[in-house]
Amino acid sequence: MQHRQGLSLPIPDAASAAHSARVAAYIRQRIIAAGGSISFAEYMQHALYAPRLGYYAAGSVKFGAAGDFVTAPEVSSVFGRVIARQSAEVLAQVEQGAVLEFGAGSGKLAADMLPALAEFGALPERYAILEVSADLRERQQRFLMREIPEHIDRCVWVDELPEEHQGVIIANEVLDALPVERFVQRHDGIRQLCVGIEQDEFILVERPAPAVLADSIALVEDELGHALPVGFVSDISLGVPGWIADVASALRHGVVFLADYGVSRHEYYAVDRSAGWLRCHFRHYAHDDPLILPGIQDLTAWVDFSAVASAAVENGLEVAGYVTQAQFLLGGGLDKEFEKFSELSPDAQIKLSGQVKLLTLPEEMGENFKCLGLSRGMAITPSAFGFADRTQHL
């Protein structure tokens, strides 16, 4: 398997290359059946979630050193412990509160949170995990059984949102995996970027934007106060409002913690940000070509947090706060994780310091990752949002 010219990426092993070829064949069939092209959002949906084929539906390792990227829970248990401290503040205000985690990845966040919640006297009777990938669900079950057998009875896996939930909902790097539409502004209006086929390779092609896409971009331009310049390329997640509406419908009392790569709408569609926010991850290499390695590389788009907050308010939720990951950790109890720092061995001190730097430094994860809190019926806002809140910038 060869990469497109100019990309310096690892060459996949034979099994991975064969799997990617099967995914490519599956997508080609969909393109042919559609008459020669499909929307980029449909391409992304197939590449990530096609049954038994897509990146999140097949059996490869995604997270950690052996996968394609590292999430905050894999970096350090400190992340999960701070989330647990904030969750404990919420659960103290909710009767019979539970925790619901979307897309639990490797299971590391749950493995860190449950013992911490027990330590803080806030252990819920139920820690639910909503996982769409059967493969990841099995991996999570094995991991949690091995790591926290004393808490495994509290863990349940669900296929859909509960009709009523009280307590905490957590979605760490979930919204960035929702398929996005790609578009370009032309002299005659918005054009939709679609995926076609040329000489058996996937290519981008343009077609007139459907009304739902054109209307969504018109709303963006209204909020920005100006039209996007001709030639401007970007992306938009048309699935975010529906996802937030579903979460709002389920949450009766409590807080939703959302953590993801993202910015405000004005930053997302800044005139100097043409090319959009889509990124691809393969074996810890980040690049900008989503049309290669289908099924074996992650496709992700940064989150327009203004769109998330607007959808939340429209569905009856309140914005509890919007901060960078560094601010969330610093305001949420990071200092308490260092109270016994002097008792650690020198090697352990160096390791913990390095982990915290990766989580908090602006040039690492500290600035690009944001944490947004959404709430219903809460008298006290989680303390992590009391430190340098940026809600006014949404």
C-alpha positions as CSV (number, residue, x, y, z in Angstrom):
1,M,0.0,0.0,0.0
2,Q,1.4,3.4,-1.0
3,H,0.4,6.7,0.5
4,R,-0.3,9.8,-1.6
5,Q,2.7,11.8,-2.7
6,G,4.1,14.1,0.0
7,L,2.8,12.1,3.0
8,S,5.4,10.5,5.3
9,L,3.3,7.9,7.2
10,P,4.0,4.4,8.4
11,I,3.1,1.7,5.9
12,P,0.4,-0.5,7.4
13,D,1.1,-4.2,8.0
14,A,-0.4,-6.7,5.6
15,A,-3.5,-7.5,7.7
16,S,-4.3,-3.8,8.2
17,A,-3.8,-3.1,4.5
18,A,-6.1,-6.0,3.6
19,H,-8.8,-4.7,6.0
20,S,-8.5,-1.2,4.5
21,A,-8.9,-2.6,1.0
22,R,-12.2,-4.3,2.2
23,V,-13.4,-1.0,3.6
24,A,-12.5,0.8,0.5
25,A,-14.4,-1.7,-1.6
26,Y,-17.5,-1.3,0.6
27,I,-17.4,2.5,0.2
28,R,-16.9,2.2,-3.5
29,Q,-20.0,0.1,-3.8
30,R,-21.9,2.8,-1.9
31,I,-20.6,5.5,-4.2
32,I,-21.5,3.6,-7.3
33,A,-25.0,2.9,-6.0
34,A,-25.4,6.6,-5.3
35,G,-24.6,7.6,-8.9
36,G,-20.9,8.5,-8.6
37,S,-20.5,10.4,-5.3
38,I,-21.6,10.6,-1.7
39,S,-21.4,13.4,0.8
40,F,-18.2,13.6,2.9
41,A,-20.3,13.0,6.0
42,E,-21.5,9.7,4.5
43,Y,-18.0,8.7,3.6
44,M,-16.8,9.5,7.2
45,Q,-19.8,7.5,8.6
46,H,-18.8,4.5,6.6
47,A,-15.1,4.8,7.3
48,L,-15.7,5.0,11.0
49,Y,-18.8,3.0,11.7
50,A,-19.6,0.6,8.8
51,P,-20.7,-2.7,10.5
52,R,-17.7,-5.0,11.2
53,L,-15.6,-2.8,8.9
54,G,-15.4,0.8,10.1
55,Y,-12.6,2.1,12.3
56,Y,-14.6,2.0,15.5
57,A,-16.5,-1.2,14.5
58,A,-13.6,-3.5,13.7
59,G,-11.0,-5.1,16.0
60,S,-7.8,-3.0,15.8
61,V,-6.3,-1.2,18.8
62,K,-7.2,2.5,18.7
63,F,-6.0,3.9,22.0
64,G,-2.6,4.2,23.7
65,A,0.9,3.5,22.5
66,A,-0.1,0.5,20.4
67,G,-2.9,2.4,18.7
68,D,-3.3,5.6,16.7
69,F,-3.7,8.3,19.3
70,V,-3.7,8.9,23.1
71,T,-6.6,10.4,25.0
72,A,-6.4,12.3,28.3
73,P,-7.4,9.3,30.5
74,E,-4.5,7.3,28.9
75,V,-2.0,10.0,29.6
76,S,-2.6,10.0,33.4
77,S,-5.1,8.9,36.1
78,V,-5.0,12.5,37.2
79,F,-7.6,13.4,34.5
80,G,-10.1,10.7,35.7
81,R,-9.6,11.6,39.3
82,V,-10.3,15.3,38.6
83,I,-13.4,14.3,36.7
84,A,-14.4,12.1,39.6
85,R,-14.0,15.1,42.0
86,Q,-16.3,17.2,39.9
87,S,-18.7,14.3,39.5
88,A,-18.8,13.9,43.3
89,E,-19.8,17.6,43.6
90,V,-22.7,16.9,41.3
91,L,-23.8,13.6,42.8
92,A,-23.9,15.3,46.3
93,Q,-26.8,17.4,44.9
94,V,-28.7,14.6,43.2
95,E,-30.7,11.9,44.8
96,Q,-29.7,8.4,43.7
97,G,-27.5,9.9,41.0
98,A,-25.7,7.7,38.5
99,V,-22.9,8.2,36.0
100,L,-23.3,7.7,32.2
101,E,-20.2,7.7,30.0
102,F,-20.5,8.0,26.2
103,G,-17.9,6.0,24.2
104,A,-15.7,4.8,26.9
105,G,-12.7,4.0,24.7
106,S,-10.3,1.7,26.4
107,G,-12.2,1.9,29.7
108,K,-9.4,3.8,31.4
109,L,-11.6,6.7,32.5
110,A,-14.1,4.4,34.2
111,A,-11.2,2.5,35.8
112,D,-9.9,5.7,37.3
113,M,-13.2,7.3,38.2
114,L,-14.8,4.5,40.2
115,P,-12.1,4.0,42.8
116,A,-11.8,7.8,43.1
117,L,-15.5,8.2,43.6
118,A,-15.3,5.5,46.3
119,E,-12.5,7.4,47.9
120,F,-14.5,10.6,47.9
121,G,-17.6,9.0,49.4
122,A,-19.6,9.4,46.2
123,L,-19.7,6.0,44.6
124,P,-22.9,5.6,42.5
125,E,-24.9,2.4,42.4
126,R,-24.7,2.5,38.6
127,Y,-21.9,3.5,36.1
128,A,-23.5,3.1,32.7
129,I,-21.4,3.0,29.4
130,L,-23.1,3.7,26.1
131,E,-20.8,2.1,23.5
132,V,-21.8,1.7,19.9
133,S,-18.8,-0.6,19.0
134,A,-19.3,-4.2,20.0
135,D,-15.5,-4.7,19.8
136,L,-14.8,-1.8,22.1
137,R,-17.5,-3.0,24.5
138,E,-15.8,-6.4,24.9
139,R,-12.4,-4.8,25.4
140,Q,-13.9,-2.4,28.1
141,Q,-15.5,-5.3,29.9
142,R,-12.3,-7.3,30.0
143,F,-10.2,-4.3,31.0
144,L,-12.5,-3.2,33.9
145,M,-12.9,-6.8,35.1
146,R,-9.1,-7.0,35.4
147,E,-8.4,-3.5,36.7
148,I,-11.3,-2.8,39.1
149,P,-13.1,-6.2,39.9
150,E,-14.4,-4.7,43.1
151,H,-16.5,-2.2,41.1
152,I,-17.4,-4.2,38.1
153,D,-21.0,-5.0,39.4
154,R,-21.8,-1.3,39.2
155,C,-20.8,-1.1,35.5
156,V,-23.6,-1.7,32.9
157,W,-23.4,-1.4,29.2
158,V,-26.4,0.2,27.4
159,D,-27.4,0.5,23.7
160,E,-29.2,3.8,24.0
161,L,-29.7,6.8,26.2
162,P,-32.0,6.2,29.2
163,E,-35.4,7.9,29.1
164,E,-34.5,9.6,32.4
165,H,-31.0,10.1,33.9
166,Q,-30.0,11.9,37.1
167,G,-26.4,12.6,37.9
168,V,-23.5,12.9,35.6
169,I,-23.0,12.4,31.8
170,I,-19.5,12.3,30.4
171,A,-18.4,12.5,26.8
172,N,-14.7,12.7,26.4
173,E,-13.6,12.9,22.7
174,V,-17.1,11.9,21.4
175,L,-18.3,14.9,19.5
176,D,-15.2,15.1,17.4
177,A,-16.1,11.7,16.0
178,L,-19.5,12.7,14.7
179,P,-19.4,12.8,10.8
180,V,-19.1,16.3,9.4
181,E,-20.1,17.9,6.1
182,R,-17.3,19.6,4.2
183,F,-18.0,22.6,2.0
184,V,-16.4,25.4,-0.1
185,Q,-17.7,28.9,-0.7
186,R,-17.9,29.7,-4.4
187,H,-19.0,32.8,-6.4
188,D,-22.4,31.2,-6.9
189,G,-22.8,30.1,-3.3
190,I,-21.9,27.1,-1.0
191,R,-20.8,23.9,-2.7
192,Q,-20.8,20.6,-0.9
193,L,-17.6,18.6,-1.0
194,C,-18.3,15.0,-1.8
195,V,-16.3,11.8,-2.3
196,G,-16.1,10.2,-5.8
197,I,-13.8,7.7,-7.5
198,E,-11.1,8.2,-10.1
199,Q,-8.9,5.3,-11.2
200,D,-10.0,3.3,-8.1
201,E,-8.9,6.1,-5.7
202,F,-11.2,8.3,-3.7
203,I,-11.3,12.0,-4.8
204,L,-13.1,15.1,-3.6
205,V,-15.8,16.4,-6.0
206,E,-18.1,19.4,-5.7
207,R,-21.9,19.5,-6.1
208,P,-24.5,22.1,-5.2
209,A,-25.1,22.2,-1.5
210,P,-28.4,20.6,-0.4
211,A,-30.8,23.0,1.4
212,V,-30.0,21.8,4.9
213,L,-26.3,22.5,4.4
214,A,-26.7,25.8,2.7
215,D,-29.2,27.0,5.3
216,S,-26.8,25.9,8.1
217,I,-23.9,27.9,6.6
218,A,-26.2,30.9,6.1
219,L,-27.0,30.8,9.9
220,V,-23.2,30.6,10.6
221,E,-22.6,33.7,8.4
222,D,-25.5,35.6,10.2
223,E,-23.9,34.9,13.5
224,L,-20.4,35.9,12.2
225,G,-21.8,39.1,10.7
226,H,-20.2,38.5,7.3
227,A,-20.2,36.1,4.4
228,L,-17.4,33.6,4.2
229,P,-14.8,34.5,1.6
230,V,-14.8,32.9,-1.9
231,G,-12.6,29.8,-1.8
232,F,-13.1,29.2,2.0
233,V,-13.2,25.5,2.8
234,S,-14.4,24.2,6.2
235,D,-16.7,21.7,7.8
236,I,-19.8,21.6,9.9
237,S,-21.4,18.9,12.1
238,L,-25.1,18.8,11.2
239,G,-25.4,16.0,13.8
240,V,-24.5,18.0,16.9
241,P,-27.9,19.6,17.5
242,G,-29.7,16.3,17.4
243,W,-27.1,14.7,19.7
244,I,-27.4,17.5,22.2
245,A,-31.2,17.3,22.0
246,D,-31.1,13.6,22.8
247,V,-28.9,14.2,25.8
248,A,-31.0,17.1,27.0
249,S,-34.1,14.9,26.7
250,A,-32.5,12.2,28.9
251,L,-31.0,14.5,31.6
252,R,-33.5,15.3,34.4
253,H,-31.1,16.6,37.0
254,G,-27.3,16.9,36.8
255,V,-24.4,17.9,34.7
256,V,-23.0,16.9,31.3
257,F,-19.2,17.1,31.0
258,L,-18.0,17.4,27.4
259,A,-14.2,17.4,26.7
260,D,-12.8,17.7,23.2
261,Y,-10.6,19.5,20.8
262,G,-12.5,22.6,19.9
263,V,-12.9,26.4,19.7
264,S,-15.7,29.0,19.5
265,R,-17.6,29.7,16.3
266,H,-15.7,32.9,15.6
267,E,-12.4,31.0,15.8
268,Y,-13.8,28.0,13.9
269,Y,-14.8,30.1,10.9
270,A,-12.0,32.7,11.1
271,V,-11.1,33.9,7.6
272,D,-7.5,32.8,8.0
273,R,-8.7,29.3,8.9
274,S,-9.6,28.0,5.4
275,A,-9.1,24.3,5.1
276,G,-11.3,23.5,8.1
277,W,-10.6,21.4,11.2
278,L,-10.6,17.9,10.0
279,R,-7.7,15.7,11.1
280,C,-6.6,12.1,10.6
281,H,-4.6,10.0,13.0
282,F,-2.7,6.9,12.0
283,R,-0.1,5.2,14.3
284,H,0.4,8.5,16.2
285,Y,0.9,10.5,13.0
286,A,-1.5,13.4,12.4
287,H,-2.2,14.4,8.8
288,D,-4.8,16.0,6.5
289,D,-5.8,13.3,4.0
290,P,-9.1,11.5,5.0
291,L,-9.3,9.6,1.7
292,I,-6.5,7.2,2.4
293,L,-6.4,4.3,4.8
294,P,-10.2,4.0,5.2
295,G,-11.1,1.9,8.2
296,I,-7.7,1.9,9.7
297,Q,-7.2,5.6,10.5
298,D,-9.2,7.8,12.8
299,L,-11.1,10.7,11.2
300,T,-11.9,13.6,13.6
301,A,-13.0,17.2,13.4
302,W,-12.6,19.8,16.0
303,V,-15.8,20.9,17.7
304,D,-17.6,24.2,17.3
305,F,-18.5,24.7,20.9
306,S,-20.7,27.7,20.2
307,A,-23.0,25.3,18.2
308,V,-23.0,22.9,21.1
309,A,-23.9,25.6,23.6
310,S,-26.6,27.0,21.4
311,A,-28.2,23.6,20.9
312,A,-28.1,23.0,24.7
313,V,-29.8,26.2,25.5
314,E,-32.4,25.6,22.8
315,N,-33.2,22.3,24.5
316,G,-33.5,23.7,28.0
317,L,-30.1,23.1,29.4
318,E,-27.9,25.8,31.0
319,V,-24.2,26.4,30.2
320,A,-22.4,25.7,33.5
321,G,-19.0,26.8,32.1
322,Y,-16.5,26.6,29.3
323,V,-12.8,26.4,30.0
324,T,-9.6,24.9,28.6
325,Q,-8.6,21.5,29.8
326,A,-5.7,23.1,31.8
327,Q,-8.2,25.5,33.5
328,F,-10.6,22.6,34.2
329,L,-7.8,20.5,35.9
330,L,-6.4,23.5,37.8
331,G,-9.8,24.6,39.1
332,G,-11.1,21.1,39.6
333,G,-8.7,19.7,42.2
334,L,-5.3,19.1,40.4
335,D,-3.5,20.6,43.5
336,K,-5.0,17.8,45.7
337,E,-3.3,15.2,43.4
338,F,0.1,16.7,44.5
339,E,-0.5,16.6,48.2
340,K,1.6,13.4,48.6
341,F,4.0,14.3,45.8
342,S,7.0,14.4,48.2
343,E,6.3,10.8,49.3
344,L,6.7,9.5,45.7
345,S,9.9,8.0,44.5
346,P,12.1,10.3,42.2
347,D,11.1,8.2,39.2
348,A,7.4,8.5,40.1
349,Q,7.7,12.3,40.6
350,I,9.3,12.7,37.1
351,K,6.6,10.5,35.5
352,L,3.7,12.4,37.2
353,S,5.2,15.8,36.3
354,G,5.6,14.8,32.7
355,Q,2.0,13.5,32.5
356,V,0.6,16.7,34.0
357,K,2.7,18.8,31.6
358,L,1.2,16.9,28.7
359,L,-2.3,17.5,30.0
360,T,-1.9,21.2,30.8
361,L,0.7,22.9,28.8
362,P,-0.7,25.2,26.0
363,E,1.5,23.6,23.3
364,E,0.3,20.1,24.4
365,M,-3.3,19.3,25.4
366,G,-3.9,22.1,27.8
367,E,-5.2,24.8,25.4
368,N,-6.6,22.9,22.4
369,F,-8.8,20.7,24.5
370,K,-11.8,22.5,26.0
371,C,-14.3,21.4,28.7
372,L,-17.9,22.5,28.4
373,G,-20.4,21.9,31.2
374,L,-24.1,21.7,30.6
375,S,-26.6,21.4,33.5
376,R,-30.2,21.1,34.6
377,G,-31.5,21.9,38.0
378,M,-28.2,22.5,39.7
379,A,-27.9,24.9,42.6
380,I,-24.1,24.8,42.8
381,T,-21.9,24.9,39.6
382,P,-19.0,22.4,39.6
383,S,-15.9,24.2,41.0
384,A,-13.8,23.5,37.9
385,F,-15.8,26.0,35.9
386,G,-15.1,28.8,38.5
387,F,-11.5,29.2,37.2
388,A,-11.1,31.5,34.1
389,D,-14.5,30.7,32.6
390,R,-14.8,31.5,28.9
391,T,-18.5,31.2,28.4
392,Q,-18.8,34.8,27.2
393,H,-16.7,33.9,24.2
394,L,-19.1,31.3,22.9
